[in-house]
C-alpha cells in the first residue's frame, strides 16, 4: 500500500509494508514505512530504524533519481545518461 500527498513545496509518498493477501499474521516481520519527499531539486528517502531508534535519511539529486530509474532496467555495466 502507498499514499501520495501534495504539500506546499513537496510531494510526499509513503510506502507501507503489508503482508500479502491470505498470509498468516506473523508470516514475516514487517518493515517500517518508507517516506519519499520529492522537491524541485532533490529527493529525500527516510525510514525509521528500530535497532538504533533513529530516522535513516538519504538525499539524492533529481539527476541521481533519473539514473536510478534507468539503472533498474539495464543489465550489468557502466553507463552515462546524456543530458539535454
Rosetta constraint file for C-alpha pairs under 8 A:
AtomPair CA 1 CA 15 HARMONIC 6.21 0.50
AtomPair CA 1 CA 16 HARMONIC 5.30 0.50
AtomPair CA 1 CA 17 HARMONIC 6.97 0.50
AtomPair CA 1 CA 18 HARMONIC 6.90 0.50
AtomPair CA 2 CA 13 HARMONIC 6.88 0.50
AtomPair CA 2 CA 14 HARMONIC 5.38 0.50
AtomPair CA 2 CA 15 HARMONIC 4.47 0.50
AtomPair CA 2 CA 16 HARMONIC 5.68 0.50
AtomPair CA 3 CA 13 HARMONIC 5.58 0.50
AtomPair CA 3 CA 14 HARMONIC 5.22 0.50
AtomPair CA 3 CA 15 HARMONIC 6.82 0.50
AtomPair CA 4 CA 11 HARMONIC 7.10 0.50
AtomPair CA 4 CA 12 HARMONIC 5.78 0.50
AtomPair CA 4 CA 13 HARMONIC 4.59 0.50
AtomPair CA 4 CA 14 HARMONIC 6.69 0.50
AtomPair CA 5 CA 11 HARMONIC 5.82 0.50
AtomPair CA 5 CA 12 HARMONIC 5.14 0.50
AtomPair CA 5 CA 13 HARMONIC 6.48 0.50
AtomPair CA 6 CA 10 HARMONIC 6.25 0.50
AtomPair CA 6 CA 11 HARMONIC 4.54 0.50
AtomPair CA 6 CA 12 HARMONIC 6.27 0.50
AtomPair CA 7 CA 11 HARMONIC 5.87 0.50
AtomPair CA 7 CA 12 HARMONIC 7.17 0.50
AtomPair CA 9 CA 39 HARMONIC 6.51 0.50
AtomPair CA 10 CA 37 HARMONIC 6.17 0.50
AtomPair CA 10 CA 38 HARMONIC 5.32 0.50
AtomPair CA 10 CA 39 HARMONIC 4.82 0.50
AtomPair CA 10 CA 40 HARMONIC 7.68 0.50
AtomPair CA 11 CA 37 HARMONIC 5.74 0.50
AtomPair CA 11 CA 38 HARMONIC 5.16 0.50
AtomPair CA 11 CA 39 HARMONIC 6.89 0.50
AtomPair CA 12 CA 35 HARMONIC 6.94 0.50
AtomPair CA 12 CA 36 HARMONIC 5.65 0.50
AtomPair CA 12 CA 37 HARMONIC 4.53 0.50
AtomPair CA 12 CA 38 HARMONIC 6.41 0.50
AtomPair CA 13 CA 35 HARMONIC 5.80 0.50
AtomPair CA 13 CA 36 HARMONIC 5.04 0.50
AtomPair CA 13 CA 37 HARMONIC 6.45 0.50
AtomPair CA 14 CA 33 HARMONIC 6.61 0.50
AtomPair CA 14 CA 34 HARMONIC 5.66 0.50
AtomPair CA 14 CA 35 HARMONIC 4.46 0.50
AtomPair CA 14 CA 36 HARMONIC 6.25 0.50
AtomPair CA 15 CA 33 HARMONIC 5.59 0.50
AtomPair CA 15 CA 34 HARMONIC 5.04 0.50
AtomPair CA 15 CA 35 HARMONIC 6.38 0.50
AtomPair CA 16 CA 32 HARMONIC 7.37 0.50
AtomPair CA 16 CA 33 HARMONIC 4.84 0.50
AtomPair CA 16 CA 34 HARMONIC 6.77 0.50
AtomPair CA 17 CA 30 HARMONIC 6.02 0.50
AtomPair CA 17 CA 31 HARMONIC 5.86 0.50
AtomPair CA 17 CA 32 HARMONIC 6.90 0.50
AtomPair CA 17 CA 33 HARMONIC 6.32 0.50
AtomPair CA 18 CA 30 HARMONIC 6.84 0.50
AtomPair CA 19 CA 23 HARMONIC 6.16 0.50
AtomPair CA 19 CA 25 HARMONIC 7.80 0.50
AtomPair CA 19 CA 27 HARMONIC 7.76 0.50
AtomPair CA 19 CA 28 HARMONIC 7.81 0.50
AtomPair CA 19 CA 30 HARMONIC 7.53 0.50
AtomPair CA 23 CA 27 HARMONIC 6.45 0.50
AtomPair CA 32 CA 47 HARMONIC 6.43 0.50
AtomPair CA 32 CA 48 HARMONIC 6.16 0.50
AtomPair CA 32 CA 49 HARMONIC 7.55 0.50
AtomPair CA 33 CA 47 HARMONIC 6.19 0.50
AtomPair CA 33 CA 48 HARMONIC 7.43 0.50
AtomPair CA 34 CA 45 HARMONIC 6.98 0.50
AtomPair CA 34 CA 46 HARMONIC 5.78 0.50
AtomPair CA 34 CA 47 HARMONIC 4.91 0.50
AtomPair CA 34 CA 48 HARMONIC 7.92 0.50
AtomPair CA 35 CA 45 HARMONIC 5.78 0.50
AtomPair CA 35 CA 46 HARMONIC 5.13 0.50
AtomPair CA 35 CA 47 HARMONIC 6.43 0.50
AtomPair CA 36 CA 43 HARMONIC 6.90 0.50
AtomPair CA 36 CA 44 HARMONIC 5.63 0.50
AtomPair CA 36 CA 45 HARMONIC 4.55 0.50
AtomPair CA 36 CA 46 HARMONIC 6.43 0.50
AtomPair CA 37 CA 43 HARMONIC 5.64 0.50
AtomPair CA 37 CA 44 HARMONIC 5.08 0.50
AtomPair CA 37 CA 45 HARMONIC 6.54 0.50
AtomPair CA 38 CA 42 HARMONIC 6.33 0.50
AtomPair CA 38 CA 43 HARMONIC 4.53 0.50
AtomPair CA 38 CA 44 HARMONIC 6.54 0.50
AtomPair CA 39 CA 43 HARMONIC 5.98 0.50
AtomPair CA 40 CA 62 HARMONIC 7.84 0.50
AtomPair CA 41 CA 61 HARMONIC 6.18 0.50
AtomPair CA 41 CA 62 HARMONIC 5.91 0.50
AtomPair CA 42 CA 59 HARMONIC 6.76 0.50
AtomPair CA 42 CA 60 HARMONIC 5.65 0.50
AtomPair CA 42 CA 61 HARMONIC 4.37 0.50
AtomPair CA 42 CA 62 HARMONIC 5.30 0.50
AtomPair CA 43 CA 59 HARMONIC 5.77 0.50
AtomPair CA 43 CA 60 HARMONIC 5.35 0.50
AtomPair CA 43 CA 61 HARMONIC 6.19 0.50
AtomPair CA 43 CA 62 HARMONIC 6.66 0.50
AtomPair CA 43 CA 65 HARMONIC 7.67 0.50
AtomPair CA 44 CA 57 HARMONIC 6.80 0.50
AtomPair CA 44 CA 58 HARMONIC 5.67 0.50
AtomPair CA 44 CA 59 HARMONIC 4.55 0.50
AtomPair CA 44 CA 60 HARMONIC 6.52 0.50
AtomPair CA 45 CA 57 HARMONIC 5.67 0.50
AtomPair CA 45 CA 58 HARMONIC 5.17 0.50
AtomPair CA 45 CA 59 HARMONIC 6.51 0.50
AtomPair CA 46 CA 55 HARMONIC 6.56 0.50
AtomPair CA 46 CA 56 HARMONIC 5.56 0.50
AtomPair CA 46 CA 57 HARMONIC 4.49 0.50
AtomPair CA 46 CA 58 HARMONIC 6.53 0.50
AtomPair CA 47 CA 55 HARMONIC 5.73 0.50
AtomPair CA 47 CA 56 HARMONIC 5.34 0.50
AtomPair CA 47 CA 57 HARMONIC 6.74 0.50
AtomPair CA 48 CA 53 HARMONIC 7.09 0.50
AtomPair CA 48 CA 54 HARMONIC 5.95 0.50
AtomPair CA 48 CA 55 HARMONIC 4.31 0.50
AtomPair CA 48 CA 56 HARMONIC 5.95 0.50
AtomPair CA 49 CA 53 HARMONIC 5.60 0.50
AtomPair CA 49 CA 54 HARMONIC 5.52 0.50
AtomPair CA 49 CA 55 HARMONIC 5.90 0.50
AtomPair CA 49 CA 56 HARMONIC 6.45 0.50
AtomPair CA 50 CA 54 HARMONIC 7.14 0.50
AtomPair CA 60 CA 64 HARMONIC 5.99 0.50
AtomPair CA 60 CA 65 HARMONIC 6.75 0.50
AtomPair CA 61 CA 65 HARMONIC 6.38 0.50
AtomPair CA 62 CA 66 HARMONIC 6.30 0.50
AtomPair CA 63 CA 67 HARMONIC 6.32 0.50
AtomPair CA 64 CA 68 HARMONIC 6.12 0.50
AtomPair CA 65 CA 69 HARMONIC 6.18 0.50
AtomPair CA 66 CA 70 HARMONIC 6.33 0.50
AtomPair CA 67 CA 71 HARMONIC 5.99 0.50
AtomPair CA 67 CA 81 HARMONIC 7.09 0.50
AtomPair CA 68 CA 72 HARMONIC 6.31 0.50
AtomPair CA 69 CA 73 HARMONIC 7.36 0.50
AtomPair CA 70 CA 74 HARMONIC 6.69 0.50
AtomPair CA 71 CA 75 HARMONIC 7.88 0.50
